[in-house]
Every structure is written in structure tokens, then in C-alpha cells.
Amino acid sequence: MSEREYFVLDAVLKDVIQDCTFTAVLANGHELVAFPRYGEKRAVRGRLRPGDRVRVEMSPYDMSKGTFVVECE
């Protein structure tokens, strides 16, 4: 695998951990920590709440955390 490979999966935000960091749950029940990409914290602050659906980008090597890619409709 190259270093740029990742999964993009749909998730539902479950709880706020701190500021813009959330606990998210995938469709299969897997929980992970989701946070905005570097530099996008200001754009995300106040827009996302628990219960919102997002797309999360995850590394195949570390399935415990991921970054927001887009907000689902």
C-alpha cells in the first residue's frame, strides 16, 4: 500500500469529546474518534452536532480515528 491510501466511510456523530472532536459510529457499529482536517476547525465549529451524518477518511492501519471529509445531506 502507498502512504496515501485510505477508506472513506459514512458515520454518525455520537458525542462531543472536546471542541470539534467527536465520537463517531460507523454503520457496522465500530466507534472511532473523528476530527476535522488540519486548518478546517474554524469552518466546522458550531456546524456539526451529535446525530449529524458525516463522511470520515480513515487509514487502513489505524481504524480508531479519522478525519471529516464532507458533511452528508
MDAnalysis code that builds the backbone (N, CA, C; Angstrom):
import MDAnalysis as mda
import numpy as np

u = mda.Universe.empty(219, n_residues=73, atom_resindex=np.repeat(np.arange(73), 3), trajectory=True)
u.add_TopologyAttr("name", ["N", "CA", "C"] * 73)
u.add_TopologyAttr("resid", np.arange(1, 74))
u.add_TopologyAttr("resname", ["MET", "SER", "GLU", "ARG", "GLU", "TYR", "PHE", "VAL", "LEU", "ASP", "ALA", "VAL", "LEU", "LYS", "ASP", "VAL", "ILE", "GLN", "ASP", "CYS", "THR", "PHE", "THR", "ALA", "VAL", "LEU", "ALA", "ASN", "GLY", "HIS", "GLU", "LEU", "VAL", "ALA", "PHE", "PRO", "ARG", "TYR", "GLY", "GLU", "LYS", "ARG", "ALA", "VAL", "ARG", "GLY", "ARG", "LEU", "ARG", "PRO", "GLY", "ASP", "ARG", "VAL", "ARG", "VAL", "GLU", "MET", "SER", "PRO", "TYR", "ASP", "MET", "SER", "LYS", "GLY", "THR", "PHE", "VAL", "VAL", "GLU", "CYS", "GLU"])
u.atoms.positions = np.array([
    [0.824, -1.184, 0.000],
    [0.000, 0.000, 0.000],
    [0.870, 1.250, 0.000],
    [0.442, 2.235, -0.732],
    [1.161, 3.500, -0.686],
    [0.721, 4.261, 0.570],
    [1.456, 5.294, 0.921],
    [1.144, 6.018, 2.148],
    [-0.115, 6.870, 2.022],
    [-0.672, 7.056, 0.822],
    [-1.846, 7.895, 0.625],
    [-3.152, 7.104, 0.555],
    [-3.137, 5.811, 0.810],
    [-4.356, 5.024, 0.744],
    [-5.175, 5.188, 2.018],
    [-6.495, 5.241, 1.843],
    [-7.387, 5.422, 2.968],
    [-8.783, 4.952, 2.574],
    [-9.651, 4.782, 3.574],
    [-11.054, 4.443, 3.375],
    [-11.875, 5.704, 3.588],
    [-12.966, 5.850, 2.843],
    [-13.927, 6.912, 3.088],
    [-15.255, 6.232, 3.403],
    [-15.742, 6.417, 4.626],
    [-16.940, 5.732, 5.101],
    [-17.931, 6.723, 5.697],
    [-19.215, 6.366, 5.663],
    [-20.253, 7.176, 6.293],
    [-20.296, 6.867, 7.781],
    [-20.515, 7.903, 8.577],
    [-20.575, 7.734, 10.033],
    [-21.601, 8.703, 10.608],
    [-22.052, 8.411, 11.807],
    [-22.956, 9.287, 12.548],
    [-22.210, 9.763, 13.781],
    [-22.239, 11.077, 14.032],
    [-21.573, 11.628, 15.206],
    [-22.362, 11.269, 16.451],
    [-21.670, 10.752, 17.461],
    [-22.337, 10.268, 18.665],
    [-22.225, 11.262, 19.817],
    [-21.026, 11.636, 20.186],
    [-20.797, 12.532, 21.317],
    [-19.703, 13.528, 20.970],
    [-19.733, 14.683, 21.654],
    [-18.655, 15.658, 21.549],
    [-17.618, 15.307, 22.602],
    [-16.378, 15.149, 22.186],
    [-15.305, 14.874, 23.146],
    [-14.722, 16.185, 23.637],
    [-14.306, 17.030, 22.669],
    [-13.715, 18.315, 23.016],
    [-13.797, 19.211, 21.794],
    [-14.385, 20.373, 21.939],
    [-14.476, 21.372, 20.884],
    [-14.994, 20.776, 19.577],
    [-14.146, 20.453, 18.632],
    [-14.562, 19.907, 17.331],
    [-14.195, 18.439, 17.179],
    [-13.942, 17.757, 18.256],
    [-13.600, 16.340, 18.221],
    [-14.808, 15.532, 18.677],
    [-15.153, 14.498, 17.908],
    [-16.360, 13.733, 18.168],
    [-16.065, 12.243, 18.259],
    [-16.955, 11.519, 18.931],
    [-17.011, 10.074, 18.823],
    [-17.998, 9.795, 17.702],
    [-17.608, 8.986, 16.733],
    [-18.468, 8.660, 15.601],
    [-18.688, 7.155, 15.547],
    [-19.815, 6.767, 14.955],
    [-20.159, 5.351, 14.835],
    [-20.404, 5.036, 13.370],
    [-19.731, 3.999, 12.875],
    [-19.944, 3.542, 11.509],
    [-21.211, 2.691, 11.445],
    [-21.657, 2.362, 10.237],
    [-22.870, 1.569, 10.047],
    [-22.759, 0.181, 10.680],
    [-21.548, -0.366, 10.753],
    [-21.369, -1.695, 11.336],
    [-21.203, -1.668, 12.851],
    [-21.316, -0.489, 13.484],
    [-21.229, -0.368, 14.931],
    [-19.850, -0.010, 15.464],
    [-18.844, 0.072, 14.599],
    [-17.481, 0.412, 15.015],
    [-17.423, 1.876, 15.446],
    [-16.872, 2.157, 16.625],
    [-16.731, 3.524, 17.120],
    [-15.312, 4.018, 16.888],
    [-15.196, 5.313, 16.587],
    [-13.897, 5.927, 16.360],
    [-13.936, 7.381, 16.782],
    [-12.781, 7.992, 16.871],
    [-12.656, 9.419, 17.160],
    [-12.528, 10.133, 15.821],
    [-13.405, 11.113, 15.589],
    [-13.400, 11.857, 14.336],
    [-13.129, 13.335, 14.621],
    [-12.299, 13.937, 13.793],
    [-11.941, 15.332, 13.971],
    [-11.783, 15.982, 12.602],
    [-11.859, 17.319, 12.522],
    [-11.717, 17.988, 11.226],
    [-10.277, 17.937, 10.726],
    [-10.121, 18.105, 9.426],
    [-8.783, 18.174, 8.842],
    [-8.047, 19.384, 9.384],
    [-6.740, 19.350, 9.278],
    [-5.907, 20.451, 9.748],
    [-6.311, 21.740, 9.019],
    [-6.594, 22.792, 9.756],
    [-6.949, 24.076, 9.174],
    [-8.433, 24.273, 8.937],
    [-9.272, 23.258, 9.145],
    [-10.707, 23.385, 8.912],
    [-11.511, 23.453, 10.211],
    [-10.843, 23.579, 11.320],
    [-11.520, 23.593, 12.611],
    [-12.496, 24.762, 12.713],
    [-12.114, 25.907, 12.234],
    [-12.963, 27.085, 12.325],
    [-14.230, 26.927, 11.485],
    [-14.123, 26.277, 10.335],
    [-15.273, 26.069, 9.461],
    [-16.265, 25.066, 10.047],
    [-15.778, 24.119, 10.833],
    [-16.618, 23.065, 11.404],
    [-17.264, 23.503, 12.712],
    [-16.614, 24.373, 13.453],
    [-17.086, 24.763, 14.785],
    [-18.515, 25.310, 14.719],
    [-19.403, 24.716, 15.481],
    [-20.781, 25.180, 15.557],
    [-21.694, 24.597, 14.502],
    [-21.160, 24.016, 13.438],
    [-22.000, 23.457, 12.378],
    [-22.411, 22.030, 12.642],
    [-21.537, 21.254, 13.261],
    [-21.812, 19.836, 13.482],
    [-22.248, 19.582, 14.918],
    [-23.205, 18.691, 15.056],
    [-23.727, 18.322, 16.365],
    [-23.899, 16.808, 16.420],
    [-23.964, 16.218, 17.610],
    [-24.234, 14.781, 17.702],
    [-25.516, 14.423, 16.955],
    [-25.466, 13.340, 16.214],
    [-26.600, 12.911, 15.394],
    [-26.421, 13.240, 13.928],
    [-25.506, 14.159, 13.597],
    [-25.249, 14.514, 12.198],
    [-24.493, 13.395, 11.494],
    [-24.743, 13.236, 10.207],
    [-24.031, 12.248, 9.400],
    [-22.871, 12.926, 8.681],
    [-21.727, 12.275, 8.673],
    [-20.530, 12.793, 8.007],
    [-19.838, 11.653, 7.263],
    [-18.951, 12.005, 6.367],
    [-18.051, 11.036, 5.746],
    [-16.713, 11.174, 6.447],
    [-16.134, 10.035, 6.787],
    [-14.889, 10.014, 7.540],
    [-13.813, 9.304, 6.729],
    [-12.656, 9.911, 6.655],
    [-11.496, 9.332, 5.970],
    [-10.634, 8.643, 7.024],
    [-10.355, 7.341, 6.799],
    [-9.611, 6.566, 7.790],
    [-8.452, 5.834, 7.130],
    [-7.363, 5.695, 7.857],
    [-6.226, 4.924, 7.396],
    [-6.504, 3.440, 7.631],
    [-6.088, 2.561, 6.721],
    [-6.276, 1.129, 6.962],
    [-5.391, 0.602, 8.094],
    [-4.420, 1.385, 8.522],
    [-3.516, 0.967, 9.583],
    [-4.002, 1.350, 10.974],
    [-4.835, 2.393, 11.075],
    [-5.342, 2.849, 12.369],
    [-6.830, 3.132, 12.236],
    [-7.655, 2.177, 12.601],
    [-9.100, 2.296, 12.455],
    [-9.758, 2.932, 13.682],
    [-8.961, 3.508, 14.578],
    [-9.519, 4.103, 15.784],
    [-9.773, 5.601, 15.645],
    [-9.287, 6.219, 14.561],
    [-9.509, 7.655, 14.374],
    [-9.646, 7.964, 12.894],
    [-10.284, 9.112, 12.616],
    [-10.470, 9.519, 11.229],
    [-10.725, 11.009, 11.156],
    [-10.713, 11.550, 9.945],
    [-10.960, 12.976, 9.733],
    [-12.214, 13.164, 8.906],
    [-12.939, 14.267, 9.171],
    [-14.129, 14.591, 8.389],
    [-13.713, 14.881, 6.954],
    [-14.445, 14.353, 6.006],
    [-14.208, 14.678, 4.602],
    [-15.284, 15.631, 4.135],
    [-16.535, 15.234, 4.221],
    [-17.668, 16.095, 3.883],
    [-18.810, 15.801, 4.827],
    [-19.704, 16.770, 4.948],
    [-20.913, 16.582, 5.728],
    [-21.967, 16.002, 4.792],
    [-22.620, 14.929, 5.168],
    [-23.651, 14.289, 4.344],
    [-24.931, 15.104, 4.407],
    [-25.734, 15.000, 3.387],
    [-27.031, 15.698, 3.336],
    [-28.083, 14.904, 4.057],
])
